[in-house]
Amino acid sequence: MVTRWTWTSGFGLRTPNKLAMHDWYEINNIAELDSPALVIYPARVRQNIRTAIEMIGDVKRFRPHIKTNKSPDATKLLIDAGITKFKCATIAEAEMLGICNAKDVLLAYQPIGPKLNRFMDLIKKYPSTKYSCLIDNIEAAKKMSEAFSAIELNVPVYIDMNVGQNRTGIEPGEPTIKLYLQASQLKGITPVGLHAYDGHIRDVDYDVRKQKCDECFEKVLQTKNAIMQDGFDEPIIIAGGSPTFSIHCKRKNCECSPGTFIYWDKGYCDLCPEQNFLPAALVVTRIISFPDKTRICLDLGHKSIAAENEITKRVYFINAPEFKAISQSEEHLVVEANENHPYRIGDVFYGMPMHVCPTIALYERAYTIINNELNGEWKNTARDRKISL
C-alpha cells in the first residue's frame, strides 16, 4: 500500500505523517483516469480566490493574470467572486476573456505585426469588453495609432516600465514621462497608466523581498507624480505578480495582477510561505516500469510537466516525497527510490508542479475532483494560440 502524507495549507511542507483515510488530493475512482493527467480541485480554487480578495481588501484593485488557468471555468469563478478586471498575455487568452464577458482586459503585451491586426479584430468582435494593451516605445505606439485611428478606435494604453526584469519596458523617470507625453498626442490611443512587473524579485526572505519591491515601486511613484505635474490625470498603476503580491496588496494606489494564486505550485509555496494559498492543481502519474532495484519509471515526460527547471525541480510528489528525479524524456520520468521500496506497477502518484503555469499549457483539459471523486473536466481553452481570431 502506498504511504499517504499530510499537506500544510500553503505554508510549505512539514514532516509527513501517515493517514488512516484519504487525504485531500486522493481520487477514489482513480481507475477511471488515464495518466498522465492534470487534475483540478475546484473547492480549493474557490478558497484561493477568497484568500486573494481578503488579502487585497478591495476587489476593484484586483486584476488577476489568467495566464495560469487559461480556463473559462476558472475565469467564471473569478467573475462570480466580483472580479471585473483581468490581465492576459496572448490574443487567445484575451479572446477567452471576451467570451466570458469580462468587463476590463489588459493585454500585457505590445501587439505588433499580425498580432496588432488580431487585437483590432478582437476589440471589434467583443465590444462589451474594454480592451487595453502595453507600449514601451514610440515606434510601436505610432503603428498602433495609425491602425486604431484608421478604423475609428481609441484604445487605452499603459506604459510598460522596466523596473528590473530587463525583459520589456522603458526606463522609469524621464524616458517614461516622454513616452507618455508623446502617446497622448497620437490619435487612436490614450495613455491611462503605468505597468510595472517586478518578477525578478524572488527572495525567500520576505523582508528582503519587500525592501527591493518598495525600492522599485518608489521609482514608479516618482514617475507617476511627474506625469501628474505635467497636467495629466492620475495614471493607474498596475504592479507586480505573484512573489510581490503580498507586498503590493497592502498599497492603496495600485492594482495587483498575480496569476499563480488560483492554482498555486511548489515553486511559489517555497518562495512565498507568507501567502496562504492552497495547491489546487496536480499531475497524476503511474509507475510503468522498474529499470532496476532502486529506479522507478513514471509516465510523466516533458510533454506532461513543465521542464524549464533542472531535473530535480520540476515536480514534487506529495505521496512519495523521497523520489529523486534523475532523468526525463518525452514520455518518461525516471526517479530514484529506496532499494526496499514497496511500490508496484500501476501505483499512482500525485505531483505538485514546480511551475504550474506552463504545465497547464501542456494539457487541453483538466479533470475536476470533488470530494475525492473524479467529477468532470475543465477545458484549458486559451492554451491554444488561436480560438477564432
N, C-alpha and C positions, 0 to 999 in steps of 0.2 A: 504493500500500500504506500502511495506517495505521501510523504510528510506534508502537512499543511502548516502555514505560517500566518502570523498576525501582521497587520499593517497599521502604522500610526498615521492618523489623518493629516497628511500634508506637511508634517514636521520632520520627515526623514525616517530612517529605518532604525528600529531597535533590535535587541536580541530576540530572534524568533522563538515562539512558543507553540507547541503542538495544540491543536484544537480537536475537540471531540466531534464537532459538527462542521457543516460547511462554512467557509469564510465568504466574505462579500463577493469575491471575484469568481468563485467556482460555479460552473454551469452543470446543473443536474442532468440535463439531457444532452450532454456533450457529444454523445454518439451520433447525434443528428447533424453535427457541424464538422464539415471537412476542414482540413488545415493545409497551409497556414490561413488564418482568418483574423480580421480586425473586428473586435467587439467593443461596443459602447454601452455604458451603464447610465441610462437617462436620469435616474434619480440623483446620481452624483453630478451629472451635468447641471441639473436644476440647482443643486446645492452650491456648485461653483459660481453660477450666475448670481445667486443670492449673496454669496460671500463677497463677490466683486462689487456689487452695488452697495453693500454695507460698508465696504472699505472706502469707497469714493463719496458716499453720503448723498450725492446729488446726481441722479441719473442723467440730467442734462449735460453733465461734464464727462459722460462716459461714451467713448467712440471705439468699441471693440473692433479689432482686426479679425476678419473672418478667414484669413489665410490658413488658420489651423483647422477649422472644422469643415469648410468647403461644402457644407450641407444645408439644404433648405430646412430640414427638420430641426437642426440645431439653431439655425438662424431664427426660425419661428419661435423657439423658446426664448431667445433674446428679445424679440419684438413683444412677445406676450408679457415679458417682465417690465415693459415700459421703455425699452431702449429704442431710440429713433435715429441715432447717428452711428454710422459704420465706416470702417476703413477697409480697403482691399488692395490687392497688388496686381491683379490681372483683369482683362476685359471679361473673361468668363466669370470671375468672382463678382465683378460689378454687375454683370447681367443677372446672375443668380440672385443678387440683392434686389434688382429691379423686379424680377419675377415674384419675389417675396413682398413686394410693395414697401420696401424700406424707404423712409422719407428723405434721408440725407446720407449721401455716399461720397466719400473721398477716395478717388483712385490715387493711391500713394505711389504714383509713378508719373514720369514725364512722357506723355504719349507723342511719339514722333513716327514719321513714315506711315505705313499702313495702319499702325495702331491708332493714329490720330483719326483716320477715316472711320475705323471701327468705333472709336469713342463717340464720334458725332452721330453715327447710326444708333448707338446705344441711347444717347440723350433723346433722340427723336422717337425711338420706339417706346421708351418708358418715361413719358412726360410727368408722371406723378412723383417721380424720384428726382430730387435735386442733386445733380452730379457736380463734382468739382475735381480738380487734379493739381499736380505739382508743377512748378517751373524752377529751374536753377540757373538759367542763362537767357540772355536776351534773344539769341538766335531762335531757340525753341519757342520763346514767347511770341516772337513775330510770326512764326509759322502757324501757331495756334490762332493768333489774331486774324490772320488772313483767312484761315479755314473757317473759323467760327463766324466771323462777320459776313462771309460770303453767303451763309445760309441764315443770317439774322439771328444768330445765337449770341448770348452773353454768358460766359462760363466763369464762375468763381475760381480763383487760383490761389494756392498757398505757396509762398516762397520756401523751398526746401533748403534748410540750413545745414551746413556741415559742422556739427559740434564735436567731432572727434571720431566718427565712424569711418571717415575717409573713403566713402563709397560713392555717394552722390551728395549734391548740395553745394551751396555757396557759403563763403566765409561770413560769420556774423559781423555786425558793425557796418561800416561804410559800403562794402560790396552788396550786402543785402538791402540796405536802405536805397542805394542807387537803383537796384533792380526793381524794387517795389515802386519807386517813382516812375521808372521807365514803363513798367507794365500798366500803371494807372493811366498812361497816356495813349495806350493802344485800344483799338476797337475790338470788341468780341471777347475780351477778358477783363475781369475786375479782381485785383488783389484784395483778399479779405483776411489773410492771416499768415502765420509762420508755422512751419513744420520742423520739428527738431527731434530726430530719432537718435537716442544715445545708447544704441545696442552694444557699443564697445565697453560699456561699464558693467563688468561681470565679477566684481569682487564678492567673495563669500562673506567677508566681514561687512556687516550692514553699515557700520559707522563709516568705514572707508568708502563704501559704495555711495552712501548719502553725501559725503563730502565732495566726491567727484561729480555727482549728479548736480548738486547745488552750484558748483563752480560753472558747469556747463549752462545751467539754466539762467544764471546771472547774466551771461552774455546775451541770451535770448531776451531777457527783460530789458537790458540796456538798449538793445536794437529796437524793441517794441516802443520804448519810451521816445527814442529818437524819431521814429516814424510818426508818432503822435505829435511831436513837436513841430513836424513839418506840415501839420494841419490835417492829417488823415484820421479817420475814425480808429478807435482802438482795435488793433489786429487780434484776431483769435489765435491763440497758441495751442497747437496740438503737440504733445510732448511724450516721449518715452515709449517703452514697450513693456515686456514682462519683468525684466530684472529691476527696473526702476519704478514700477507701478506703485509699490508700497511707499514710495517717496513722493512721487507726483500726485498721488491721490489725495494727499493732505493739502495741496495747494488749492486756492480758490480761483486762480487766474489762468487755468489751462484745462484743456480736455485731455483725457488719458486714453491710450489705444493699445492696451495689451491684447494678445490673441490666445496664447497658450493656456491661459487660466481655465478655459472652458473644458479642456481635457486633461491638462497638466501632464508632466512627464518626469522621468527620473532625473534628467539634467537640471530642470528648474527646482525640483524637490531638494536636490543637493545644494543648489546655488542660492535659493531663496527660502530658507526654512521659516522665515517670518511670515510668509504668505500661506494662509491656511486653506489651500485648495486640495481637492481630493483627486487622485488618479482616477480617470473616468474612461480611458481608452487603453485597451491592452491588445497584444497579439497572442493568438493561440497557436501552439505548435505541438508536434508529436515526435516521439522517437521513431526513427525509421531504420536505424542500423547501429551496430556496435563494431566499430573498426578494430578495437582491441579491448582489453580488460578495463581500461580506465577512460576510454574515449566513447562519446555518445554523439551520434549524428541526428540532427533535428531537421525538419523540413522548413527551415527559416533562412532562406538565402537573401542575397542582395535585393531581390525583387519583392521582398516581404518586410524588410525593416530598413530604415534609413542607415546608410553605410558610410556617411561622411566622416564619422569619428573613427579613431583607431579601434582595432578589433575587440578589445575588452570593454569598450564604452559605446556599445550600440544597443544593448538590451540587458535588462536586469530581470531575472526570473524570480517572481515572488515566491513560488513554491519550491524553488531549488536555488537558493542564493549562493550555494557553493560552486555552481557551474562557472567555469572559466573558459570563455571562447578562445579558440586557438586558430581556427581557420574558417573561411566562409567563401562560398561561390554562389552562382546564380540561384540555385535551388536548395543549397545545403549549408548548415552551420554545424561545425564540429566543436564540441565542448569537452573539457577535461573534468572528470568526476573522480571520486574515490574508487580505489580498486574493488572494494566490497560494497559498492553502491547497490541499492535494492531495485533499481529501475528495470523495466521490461519494455519490449517492443510495443508501441502503441500508447505508452504513457503520455499524458497530456501535461503541458506546462504553460503557465500564464506569464507573459513577458511585458514589462513596462518599457516602452521605447525610451532611449536616452533623449531622442529628439522626435517628438510626436508629429510635428507639422509636415516634414517631408515623408514620414511614414504614412500618414493619411493619404497623401498623394499617390501612393502605390496601390491603393485599393479603390475599386469602383463603388464598393458598397461596404457598409459596416453592419454587423448583426447586433441587434439590441438585446440586452439581458435585463430582465425584470424579475425580481425575487428569485434569483439564481436559475431562471429558466430562459432558454432561447425563445425570443418573443416575436421578433420581426426584423426589419432592416431599414437603414437609412442610406440613401444614395449620396455619394460624395460628388455631386453634380459638377462642382466647379474645379474638380481635379483635371478636367479636360481643358485644353487650350481654347476650345470653342464650344459654345452651346448652340446659338443660332446666328451670331454675328461674327 
